[in-house]
Amino acid sequence: MQIFKIFRIIAIFLLTGVFGIFAFGAPTISLGEKLKYPHLKHFDYVNPLAPKGGVIRNYALGTFDSLNPFIIKGTPADGLELVYDTLLVQSLDEPYAEYALIADDIEVAKDNSFVIFHIDKRARFSDGVSVSAADVKFSFDILMQKGSPVFKQYYADVKEAQVLDKQRIKFIFKTNKNRELPLILGQLQILPKHYYEKNPFGENPLLLPLGSGPYKVKSFDVGKKIVYERDTNYWAKDLPSRLGQFNFDTSVYEYYKDDTVALRAFLSGAYDWRIETSAKVWARGYVGKAVSSGAIKKISIRHYLPSGMQGFFFNTRREIFKDIRVREALFYAFDFEWSNQNLFFSQYKRTRSYFNNSVFASSGLPSGRERDILEHYKNQLASLAPKIFDSPYVIPRTDGNKVVGENRRENLKYAQKLLYEAGWQVKNNRLINTKTGKPFVFTLLLDNAAFERLALSYAQNLKVLGIEMKIVRVDLSQYINRLRDFDYDMIVAVISQSLFPGNEQRYFWGSQSAITKGSRNYAGIANPVVDDLIKSLIKAKDRAEQIAYVRALDRVLLWGFYVIPHFYLPNFRIAYWDTIGMPQQSPKYGFSQYLWWDKTLPAGPKEH
C-alpha cells in the first residue's frame, strides 16, 4: 500500500457532490452552503508566518519509472502533484468549499448547463509563460483522450470545453442535473499547451514535467530518488489560498523496497517523517535513543474523513467468485476480533459500510426515502440481494478465541452451509465442486508484507472449510500491471471516499469500469441496480436526496458481498523528527506535510 498515493486520491474526491451557493470576489471564490472563509486571508490550519527554507525528506515504498501521473502506463513518482496547480483549491477544514487559484472568478449558468472560469492574469507556468484558457482546454482534452480512464468517467457529463477568449474557458454540460460538475472541474490540473506541442504528451514517461505549481523537479534517479525544488517565483505564493504552505525549499522522496528497512532508516535519521500504517510497528517498532530522548516524536492526529473501504476484494470476473453464496461464505470465515486483538493491539474499528464514519453509511433496515428508492428495484433485488428489505446487514462477530470460540464455530458452520448450497462439498479435507470435481483453490495477490500476517490468519480459517488460499507477494511494478489487467483472484485494496460522494462512484463500482482496464472497479461489479443508483445519486436535487441515494447504494454494495471489509482507524499516526514545525490546528478533512516548516529557521516569511 502506497499511503501517499492514497491521500492524493482523497484530495481529488474530497469536495464532490456539493449542493449550495456560489460566492465571488477577488482574491478568493468559494462554493458551498455555509462559507467558513467569505473573506479569506489564510486558512486557519496554516501558519502564515512559517519560515521559508530547509529540506523535507520524505520516504516512499517500491519504485517509480514515470514522471507522468496522468496516464496508466508506468509507475509515477511520489510528489508530482506539487508541480501542478488546479483551477480552484479546496479547503481542508470545510467539506464543501473551494477557493481561487488559477481561476479568480467563476460563472455558473442558472440552469447548471455550463460553467465559465476566468483565468487569473497573474498565473504563470514555471518557465514564465502565462496560463491561458487555451491551456485549460488543452488539459481537459488531452486527459480525456490520452489520460487514465478515471478522467473519462469523472468528467463523463462534460460535453466540451470552449475557449471564449484568452482568460475565459467555458465547459458545456451534457446534463444540467449533475450539480457537482463546477466543483470537480475546479480540481482540474492545468498542463502547458506550448510545452506539449514540442513534447508529445505521454510519449516519454521520463519527460521533465512543467506546471504552474509551487515546486519543480530538480533531479531524479529512476526508482530510487526524486528531488523537488521550490519555485521562488511561484506566481501564487501570496494568494490567500496558498499562504503558509509549501515552506520547504527542497522536498526529497527517497525510495525503499521494504518498510522494515525504511523504518530503520527513519530511526537513524535518513528522513524526517512517516505515516505509520502498521499497528504492530506503532506499538513496538519505535525504539532507540532518538525516541527515548524525544528527538523523534509520535502523534496521533484525529480526522473526520469517511473511512472508505479496505478489505479483501473478490474479483467477480473469476468463475470461482461469481456465486454470491460463495462470497458470503468467505465473508463469514474472516475473524476480525481475533486479528484485532492478536495482530493489531486492538487499535482498529471494524468497517461496516462503504461510507463508514459518515452520514452516508446505511444501517438497520431501509426506511423512509432510502426504502422508497430500493422498492423501485424490488424485482431485480429479489435475485441480487433477497434479504435487503427484511434483514439488517450484519458484520459477523467472534469472541476472538480461535480455539474454543463459539461464535467462530457458528460462523464457519453457516459458511459451510452456504458453500454446500452453492455446489461445494468437503472430500478428504478439501472443498470440491460437485459438478467439475475441482478443488476450491485461489490466490491472494499482495504487494505489501504488512498484510501477510492477516492473510495467513484468514487462510487458516479457510482451511477449516477445505479451501486453499495461496498467498503470493510481488513487486510493486508487477502488482500495478496485474491490477490494471484485473489479473488476480483476490487482492487487499482501499477505496477512499469523499464527504460528498458523486461522479467518482462510476469509477469505483460502475459496469463500464468493470471492463475498463486500469479502473478501480477491482471487484468487477457489473450490477444494473448499482449503475442506476449512481446515475440518480449524481443527479440528486438536494442534500437529503443525495444521502438517501448513497445509503441505498451502500446497502446494495454490502449485500452483494463484493468485499470482505477489514477495519479503519480515525487517526493519522505520524512519527517525525523534532526539527519539523507544525501548525497548532490540524485540518479536519485532510492531511499534508506541506503545511509544515523547518523550525530550526528563524520565524517569519523569508524568500530566497
N, C-alpha and C positions, 0 to 999 in steps of 0.2 A: 504494500500500500504506500503510495506517494502522498504524504499528508499535505504537502504544499499545493499539489495539483487539486486536491480535494477542496481546499479552501478557495482556490481560484474559481472552481465551479460554483461554490456557494455565492461568491461575489457576483457571478454572471446572472444568477437566477434570483437574487435576493429581493428585487424590487418589482417583480412582475405581478400583474393582475390587480392594479390599483383602480379603485373607483373613487374619483374625487374631483377637486377643482384644480385649475391651473393658475398659478400666480407668477407675475412677471416683474421685472425691474432689475436693471443692472446694479451691481455686478453679478447678482445671483438670480436664478429662477428655481422654482420648486414645484413639484406636482404632488398633490395629495389631499387628504381630508383635513387634518389639523397640522399646520406647519410649525415645527419647532423653531425654525430659523427664518422668519419672514424678512429679517434684515441681517443676513449672515455677515458676520465679521470673521469668525473662525468656528470650527466645530468644538463643542465643549470637551471632547475627549482628546484634544491635541494640546500641546504646549506651544503657543505661538512664539515663545522666546527661546525655543530649543536651539542650542548652538549647531552651526553647520560645520561639518568636518569629520575626520576619522574614518574608520573602516568597520563595517559589519561583516562578520564572517559567518556564513550560513553553511548548512550541510544538506546534501541530497543523497538519496539512495539509488543505486542502479547505474544508469549510464544515460548518455544522450548522443544523438547523431544528427540533430537538426536544429536550425535556428529559426524555423518557421512553425509557429504554434497553431497555424490556421488550417493546415492540411492534415490528412490522416497518415500520410507517408512519413515514416521515421519517428523517432522519439525526441520531442523538443526539450531543450534545456530549461531548467527552472529559472524563474525570474524574468522571462521575456515580456511579461505584462508591464514591466517597468519602462519599456521602450515606447509604448503606445498610449496615447490619450484617447478618451471617448468623447462623444458629443456632450454628454452630461455625466455627472459623477454622483454616486449615491452617498447618502448619509448613513453611517453605521449605528446611529442611536435612535433612528426612527424608521419604521418599516415601510414607508410609502413615499419617500422624498428623494428627489434628485436635484442637483444644483448645477449652475453654469460651469462649463469647462470650454470645450471648443465652440459649443453653441452658447451665445449670450442672450438669445431670445427664441421663443417658440410660439407658433400659432397652430392651434388645433381647430379643425372645422367643427362647427356646431353640431353637425350630424356625424362627426367622427369618421368622415370619409377620407381625410388626408391630414397630414401634419407638415408644417414648414419649419425648418430650423434655420436660424440666422447665424452665420459663422462669425465669431469674434475676429475683427480685423487684426488683432494682435497675435493671433495663433500662428505659430511657425513650426516647421519641422526642424530637426536638429541641424540640418545643413543651411538653415536660414531662409528657405523658401516658404512663402505664405501658404497656409492651409486654405483651400477654396472649396466651394460647393462641388466642383468637378472631382476633387479628391474624395469627397464623401460618396458621390455616385460611383466612382471607380471602386471604392472599398466595398460597397454593397454589392455591386455587380460581380466583381471578381470572387468574392467569398461565396456568393450564391452559385457561381459557375464552377469554381475550382476548389472551394474550401471544403472543410469537413461536412459530412451530411447534417450535422447539427444546425448549420445555418439555414439550409433549405426548410427544415422543419420548424425552426424557431421563428423564421420570418415568412412562413408559408402564406400568410394572409396579406402580404405586401405585394401589390401588383407591379409597381415600378417606381424608380427614383427619377425625378426630373430636375435638371439644373435650371433655376429661374434666372439667376444672374450669378456673378462671382461669389456673392456672400449668402445666397439663399438656395436651399435644397428642399424639394417637395417630395414626400413619399405618398403615393396614392394607394389606398387600401382596396382589397378585393371585397371586403365586407365592412360595414360600419358597426358591426356587433362586437368586434374584438377591441375592447376598451383599453387593453394594456399596450397596444402597439406603439403609441408615442413614447412610452417609458422604455420598452425593450429596444426600440431604435436609438434611444438616447445612450444605450450601452454599447453601440457600435464602435469598435476600434477603427481609427482612421489611418489608412495607408497612403503613401505619397504616389500619386499617379506618375509624376515625372520620373521617379526612380525606377518604377517597374516598366516603363516604356523602354528603358535601356536594359533592364534586367528582368526578363520574363518571369512572372510570378510562378513560384513552385518548381521551377526547373533545377535550381541549385539550392539544395536544402541547407547549405552552409553559407549562403549569401549573407553578408552582414546586414542586419535589419536597420531600417531607417524609419523613425517615427517622430512624433511631436511630444513624447513623454519626458519624464524627469531624468531618465538615465539613457546612456548609450552603451553598446557593447564595446568594451575596451580591448579584450583579448579572450581567447578560449583555447582549450586543449580538449579535443573531442573525447567525450566520455569521462573526462577527469575533472575539468575545472572551467568555469566561466566567470569573467570579471566584468562588472558594470561600473562605469564612472558617471557621477552626477553631472548633468549639463548645467554649468554655472550660468548659462544664458537661457535657461529654460523659460519659455515665454510666460508660463502660468505660475511662476513661483510666488507671485504676490497676490494671486487670486484668493479670495476668502475660502474657497473650497480646497485650497492647497496649502494654506499657511500651517506651519508646524509639522509638516510631513516631509518625507524624503530628505532626512537630515544628514545622512552619511555621505561623504564624498565618494566612497567606494563600497560596492557591495559584491562580495565574493561567494560563489557557490562551489564548494568542494564536494566531489562525489566519492561515496563509499559503497563497496559492493555488499557489505554486510552491516547490519545495525549494531551487532556486538562490537565490531571494530570501530564503528562510528562513535559509540558511547565511550569507549576507551580514549579515543582521540579527543572527545569533548572534555573528559575529566582531566586530560593532560594539557588542555588549553589550546587545542588546534582550531577550534571555532567557538563562537560566542554564545550560542543559544540553541535550544532544541525543543520541539514539542514532543512529549513522551506519549507514545501510543500503547505501550505495554504496561499493564497493571503490575506485573511482577517486577519489572525493571524500576518502575516508580517507587515501589515499596522497598526494594532491596538493592537496586543496582547503583544508586548514587552514594558511593563511599569514597573515602580518601581525605587527604589533608585539605584540599580545596573546599570540600563540602563541610567538613567539621570546623574549619576556620571562618566560614561564611563568605569565602571568595566566590563560591558557587551558591546560588540561591534557588530554591524551589517554590513556585507559587501555583495556585490553582485559581484560574480566572473563570468565574461564573458567566455563562452566556444564556441567551434566551432564543437560540435558534431551534427550529424543529430538528428532531434527531435524524430524520430521514430513515432509510432502511439499509442496515448492514445485515448480511446473512449469507447462508448457503443458497445460491441461486441455481435452481434446476434449469437445464437447457431443454425446454419442452420440444425443441426441434428433434431431439433424440427420441427414438421409439420407446425406450425404456421408461421415459418420464411423461409420456403422453396421457396416461391414465391418471385422473385426478385422485383416485383412491390410493394409488402408489405414492403420490406426492404427499398426501395427508398422512399416510403410514410413516413415511420417513420423517415427517414433521413431529410426530409423536415419539420418535426414538431419540430426539435431542434432549439432553438433560442440562438445562441452563443452570439450575440451582447447584448441582454438583460442580459444574465448571466454575461458576462464580465463586463458590466457597474455596475450592481447592486449587484453582489456577489463577484467579484474579483478585484474591484477597477481599472478596465481597464489595468491590468498588463500583460495580455496574448495576444498571437497572435494565429489566427485560423490555425489549421493544415489542409493543403491542399494536402498532399501527404504522402504515407507511408515512403518516404525518404526525408521529408521536411528538409530545411536548408542544402541541399547538392546538388551536381551536378547531382545526380541520380533522382531528382524529375521530373516527367513529367509535361508538361504544354501545353496550347493551343491545337492545333491539331497535331496528329503524323506526323512527316516528316522525310525525309532522311532515314537513316538506320533503325530507330525505326519503321517507316511506312512499310518498306520492310519486317521487321520481323513479324509485325502484319498481313500483307497481306497473309502470309503463312497460317494463321489460320482464314482466312476470313469466310469460311463456318461455322466453329464452333462458331465464334464470332457473327455471324448473329443472333443466338438464345440466346447466353450468354450475349452479350453486343452490341445490334444493333446500338447504337449511337456512338460507339467508333471511327469511322473514320470521321464522319461528324460533331460531336459536341464536343467542349471542355468540359472537366469535370469541372463543376461549383459548388462551395460551395454556397448554398442558404444564402442570407443575409437578415437582417431586419434592421429597424431603431432603434431597441432596446426598442420600446414602445409597451408594451403588450396590452394596452387599445385601442389605435387608430392607431397602426402601419399598414400602408397599405401593406408593404412588407410581414409582418407576415400573414395577411389575405390571400394574394395571395399564399403564400407558403402552407397554410393549405388547400386552395381550390384545389391546384394541388395535394396535398396528398390525399384529399378526392376522386378526380378523379381516381387516381391510385388504391385506395382501392376498388372503385366500379368496375373497370375493373378486379380486382383480385377476385371478387365474394363476396364483403362485402357491406352491406347496413346498414344505421342507422335506428333503430326502437326503439321508446321510449327512445331516447338519448343514446342508446347502439349500438355499431357496431356488426352486426350479420352476420355470414357466411350463405349465401343463400342456400348452399347445406346441411350443417349439422345442421343449426339452433343454433349453439353455439356462445356465445359472444366472442369478442376479448379481452381476459384476459391473461396476462403473468406476470412473476415475474422478477424483477431486483435483483440479489443477490449481496450484498455488505459485505465487512469485515471492512470497514473504514467509520466512521461517517463523514469524510471530504467531501464525495461525496453526502451526503444526501440532502443538500440544492439544489445542481444542479439537482439531481434526482427528487426532489419534483417539481421544476420549469418545468422540462421536462414532468412530469406526468400530470401537469395542461394543457399543450398544447395537449397531447394525449387525455385527457378527452374531449376536444372540438370536437375531431374526433369520440368520442364514445368508445375510447379504455381505458381499465383499466390496468394501470401498478402498480402492487403491489411492494412495496419496503421492502425487508427482509434483515436484517443485522445479521450475525452470527459471532461466534468467529473464530479466525484465523485457528485453527486446523480443525474445521468443514469446513471452507471455502476452505482450501487447499485440503482436501479429496474430496469435491464436484467438485473442478476444475479438479482434476486428473481423476475423473469418468465422466467428462462432464455433471454433474448433475445440470444444470441450464438452464434458458431460455435466460437470458442476464446478462452480467457482465460488470463492468468497468475494463479494462485491459490496460497494457502498453507493447508494443513490441519495445524494443530499437533496433536501427540499427547501423551498423558499417560504417566506412568511406569507406570500400571496401566490399560490400555485396558478399556473396558466399554460402558456404555449409550450413550455418545455415538457409537459406531460406527454405530448405526442412522441417526443424523442425517447422517453423512458418506457412507455407502455403501448404505443400505437402499432397497429398491424403493419403499416408501411415501414416502420423502424425494424420490425422483426425480420424483414427481408433486405434491409439496407446494411451492407457491411460497414463496420466502423461505428454503428449506432450504439446507444447504451441500453437498448432493449435486450439485456443479457438473457432474460428468461425466454425470449422468443414468444412473447404474448401476442396472440392474434385473435382477439376477442371482440366481436362486433359491438357488444354492450360497452366495453371499455372505450372503444373508438367513439361511440356516440356520446358517452358521458364526458369525454374530453372536449368534444366539439361544443357541447352545451355549457360546460364549465367556462370555456374561453369566451362564450357569448353571454355569460351571466350578467343580468341587468343591474345587480346591486350586490352589496356585501353579503346579505343574508342568503341570496340565491347562490352565490359563489360557495359559501360554506356548505350548503346543502348538497351541491353537486360534488364537491370534493369528498365529503363524507360518504356519499353514495359510491364514488369511485374507489375510495379506500376500502369500503366493505366488499365490493366485488373483487378487488385485487386480493384481499385477505382470504376470501372464501375460494379463490382459485388455487391457493396453495402453490404459488409460483416460487416462493421463497420460504426458507426456514429462518425466521427472524432471530437475530443474535441479541444484542444489547447496546446500550448507549451510555454516554457519560455527559452530563450537562455542564461540563467544565473543560477548559483548555489546561492541560498540565504542562507548565513551562519551567524549564531549568535554564538559568542564564548566569554568566559571569557578572560580577558586581560592577564592572566598568560600564554597563549599559544603564542609561536613564530611561524611566518610563513615566508617562502621564499618570497622575493620581487616579483618574477616572478611566475605566475601560469601556469601550462601546458595547452595547447590549447585543448587537446583531452581527458581529463580525470580528475579525482579528487581522492585524497587520503589524509586522515588525517595523514597518516604515513610519510608524508613529514614534519610534524610539530615537535616542540620540546617544552620542558618546559623552558620558557625564564627566570624563576627565578634562573636557574642554571647558573654557570659561563660558558662563551663561550669556545669553543674548545672541541674536542672529548676526552672523558674520559671513559674508560672501567671500569666496576665494577668487 
